[in-house]
Amino acid sequence: TCFLPQTAELLANYLIELSKKKIISVDGFPSDPSHIKYLQTAATDLQICHVFVDETTRQNRLITRGEQTKRKWNPNSQSERDLKLNATLQACRDAGFKVSQFDNTAPLDSLISRFSI
């Protein structure tokens, strides 16, 4: 589910302060177009990275995670975050944030070599 507005604002303020000191990564935020307004006070170098996989890989990973953890997955449902993803990414672009796309389909070992910070 998406964050409540108050939670989104508190999280965004915390992330903005934290990002002044180091590079950070946040999984799943922003999760709604309305969250973008809370990030607009951030430094101009804020970047949004959309990490994606093909649908078959995604479903297999979610099913495996559901079998190994308490986070169960129903392959016949879509999350609220999934339903709002395209609108959220567009809101990021409209606000002037750089939005990168990252294909996470390959095995982890081959992905690690793509990063250098």
Residue pairs with C-beta under 8 A, 6 or more apart in sequence:
1 79
1 80
1 81
2 8
2 31
2 32
2 35
2 80
2 81
2 84
3 11
3 29
3 31
3 32
3 35
5 34
8 29
8 30
8 32
8 34
8 35
8 38
9 38
11 26
11 29
11 38
12 29
12 30
12 35
12 38
12 39
12 42
13 38
15 24
15 26
15 29
15 39
15 42
16 39
16 41
16 42
16 43
18 24
19 42
19 43
19 46
20 43
23 117
25 49
28 81
29 35
30 36
30 38
30 39
30 48
30 88
30 91
30 92
31 80
31 81
31 84
31 88
32 81
32 84
32 88
33 84
33 87
33 88
33 90
33 91
35 88
36 88
36 91
36 92
36 94
36 95
36 97
39 46
39 95
39 97
40 95
44 96
46 97
46 98
47 97
47 98
47 99
47 100
48 89
48 92
48 97
48 98
48 99
48 100
49 99
49 100
49 101
49 102
50 85
50 89
50 99
50 100
50 101
50 102
51 102
51 104
52 58
52 101
52 102
52 103
52 104
53 61
53 103
53 104
53 105
54 105
57 105
59 75
62 73
62 75
63 73
63 75
65 71
65 73
66 72
66 73
89 99
92 99
93 99
104 111
